[in-house]
């Protein structure tokens, strides 16, 4: 996972979520876009499909599984 990736991940309950990692000025949370410096984006950076990553939140540590990684077509 690197800048520009769209990541589909599963939380501990098996629910799927999708986010796209963009620049600070481009990210729009209403469109499931996050900044590359956000905690969730930083957790996913350099991971691969099938990897589990740890996301530290105020509610505790969450384990997320990277299900799919896609990039926009050039």
N, C-alpha and C positions, 0 to 999 in steps of 0.2 A: 504494500500500500504506500503510495506517494501522493504528492500534491495533484489534485485533479481527479482522484479516484472516487468512484461511487462504490460504497461499501454496504453490502447487506450483511447483517449480523443477527445472531440469536441471543437473547438474554437467558438467564437461568431458568425461566419458565417456558422457554422454547418459542417465545414470540419473536417474529422477525421484524426488523427495523432497517431502514435504509437512510444513509446520509452521504452527501457529496462534500468532499474536502476542497475548499476554495480559499482564496485570499481574504484578508481581513475586510476589505472594502466590498468584496463580492458576495460574501456569505449572507444568506437570508433564512433565518430559522423557520419561517413560515413555509419555505420550500424544501425543508429537510437539508439545508446546506449549512455547514459549519466551517468556521475559520480553522486554518491549519494549526493555530496555536491553542485551540480549545482542548480541554482535557480529553474528550473522546477521540479527537483526531490524533492527538499525541499518543494515545494508547494504541491506535491502529497503525501508526507509521512503522514501516519496514516489516509488517506482518504479511502473511500469505493466507490464501484460502485454506480452511481447516485449522488454522491456529486459534488458540485461546489467548485472550489478552485480559489483563487486569485493569479495571477502571476504578480509581479511588474517588469516591463521592462523599459528601457530608454524611450520608446515611450508611456508609461503609464501603467495603471493596466489593465490586461486582465482577464476575467472570463473564466475558462475552466471547462467542465463537464467530470467527469470520467465515461467513457462508459463501459469499461471492464478491469478487472485485472486478470492476469494469472501468474502462476509460472511454472518454468521448472519441468518436471517430475523427481523424484529422481532416 
